[in-house]
């Protein structure tokens, strides 16, 4: 069974940084980060493809960087965090090509909580 395992979440003060990681049990063409805050819709955060194409969502644009550590692991460096960034962050993956933050991803991780205090 294919799995995605997120890690790196935690509590941080406003202005701080966190690096999330997502490790997959298989290679995918497209790996993505989404987030969902309580009472809000899920939103796409960032995407990276096997050939290193990246797409960023508007809410964190300029404050984060997505990268690949290896063929099955991606990182999400988030900087200058603020309380509005508090959410559960999920990793998703698929082999759609092309893929976008609006693609219908089939494989999801369990999520990692990010909490930013003021």
Residue pairs with C-beta under 8 A, 6 or more apart in sequence:
1 25
2 24
2 25
2 26
2 107
3 24
3 25
3 109
4 22
4 23
4 24
4 25
4 91
4 92
4 93
4 107
4 108
4 109
5 22
5 23
5 24
5 109
5 110
6 20
6 21
6 22
6 89
6 90
6 91
6 109
6 110
6 111
6 112
7 20
7 21
7 22
7 23
7 112
8 18
8 19
8 20
8 21
8 76
8 112
9 18
9 20
9 89
9 112
9 113
9 114
10 18
10 113
10 114
10 115
11 115
11 116
11 117
12 18
12 81
12 114
12 115
12 116
12 117
13 116
13 117
13 118
14 81
14 82
14 83
14 116
14 117
14 118
15 80
15 81
15 82
16 81
16 116
17 77
17 78
17 79
17 80
17 81
18 77
18 78
18 81
18 114
19 75
19 76
19 77
19 78
20 33
20 75
20 76
20 78
20 89
20 91
20 112
20 114
21 69
21 73
21 74
21 75
21 76
22 31
22 33
22 73
22 74
22 75
22 76
22 91
22 93
22 109
23 72
23 73
24 31
24 72
24 73
24 91
24 93
24 107
25 72
26 72
27 50
27 71
27 72
28 50
28 93
28 94
28 95
28 107
29 49
29 50
29 94
29 95
29 96
29 97
29 99
30 47
30 48
30 49
30 50
30 93
30 94
30 95
30 96
30 97
30 99
30 103
30 105
31 47
31 48
31 49
31 68
31 74
31 91
31 92
31 93
32 44
32 45
32 46
32 47
32 48
32 91
32 92
32 93
32 99
32 101
32 103
32 105
33 44
33 45
33 46
33 47
33 66
33 74
33 76
33 89
33 90
33 91
33 92
34 42
34 43
34 44
34 45
34 89
34 90
34 92
34 101
35 42
35 43
35 45
35 85
35 87
35 88
35 89
35 90
35 114
36 42
36 43
36 87
36 88
36 90
37 84
37 86
37 87
37 88
40 87
42 90
43 57
43 59
44 55
44 57
44 101
44 102
45 56
45 57
45 59
45 60
45 64
45 76
45 89
45 101
46 54
46 55
46 56
46 57
46 60
46 64
46 66
46 76
47 54
47 55
47 56
47 66
47 99
47 100
47 101
48 54
48 66
48 67
48 68
48 74
49 97
49 99
50 71
52 68
54 66
55 100
55 101
56 64
56 66
57 101
60 78
60 85
63 78
63 79
63 80
63 81
64 76
64 77
64 78
64 79
65 76
65 77
66 74
66 75
66 76
66 77
67 74
67 75
67 77
68 74
68 75
69 75
74 91
76 89
78 85
78 114
81 114
81 116
82 116
82 118
83 116
83 117
83 118
84 116
85 114
85 116
86 114
86 115
86 116
87 113
87 114
88 111
88 112
88 113
88 114
89 111
89 112
89 113
89 114
90 108
90 109
90 110
90 111
91 108
91 109
92 105
92 107
92 108
92 109
93 105
93 107
94 103
94 104
94 105
94 106
94 107
96 103
96 104
96 105
